Structures are given as C-alpha cells and as structure tokens.
C-alpha cells in the first residue's frame, strides 16, 4: 500500500491550519488596543484630531478588509499623560466603533497614545 497520498493530505491540512491560525493572529493583533506616536503641532501645541483619526484609521484597516469610512475625534490631545479624547470609527458595514484615545507617554515633541474600545 502506498502511504504517500495520506502523508500529502496530512501535510496540506497542517499547512492550511497554520496559515489560518497565522491570519487570525495577525487580525487579532491589528484590532487590539495599540499605541502610536505623533508629533505635537507647532501652532496648537497638541496632537491634532485629524492626525489621531488618521492613525486610528490605519490601525483598524486589515489586509483583506477595508477600514473605516471615516474616523471622527472630538478634540485634540494635549501632551500631558492621561489626557484623553473620544473618537468614533464609522464602518461601511456594521456598527460604529467608539474609542477613547489616551496619552501614555510624552517625550520632547512626541506624544505616544493608545486607543481603547468603549463598550457598546
């Protein structure tokens, strides 16, 4: 009896499972709370709401799925630890996603902030 077709089938199944697990892990990492760093605007001495919205939109975009149609943030971030603003991501399909963006670190003119999903 030839066992090569059985081994081949097992190998293909294992590879498919690994690729699926990798894709799911990548998607979960992209959607969980994440940090980003932006420069403070010279004129306002804040991180502008448009910069925050751009960064969040990029974080919520997956390789095989489009991101939000728009992200609206309701204020600029001051370069002060724990300062926060609320944002809403508007998706073409599904519910809007409500977020809080909070300053985690300030170093010179760079502000690092993290987004947190709010309960629905």
C-alpha positions, 0 to 999 in steps of 0.5 A: 500500500502506498502511504504517500497520498495520506502523508500529502493530505496530512501535510496540506491540512497542517499547512492550511491550519497554520496559515489560518491560525497565522491570519487570525493572529495577525487580525487579532493583533491589528484590532487590539488596543495599540499605541502610536506616536505623533508629533505635537503641532507647532501652532496648537501645541497638541496632537491634532484630531485629524492626525489621531483619526488618521492613525486610528484609521490605519490601525483598524484597516486589515489586509483583506478588509477595508477600514473605516469610512471615516474616523471622527475625534472630538478634540485634540490631545494635549501632551500631558499623560492621561489626557484623553479624547473620544473618537468614533470609527464609522464602518461601511458595514456594521456598527460604529466603533467608539474609542477613547484615545489616551496619552501614555507617554510624552517625550520632547515633541512626541506624544505616544497614545493608545486607543481603547474600545468603549463598550457598546 
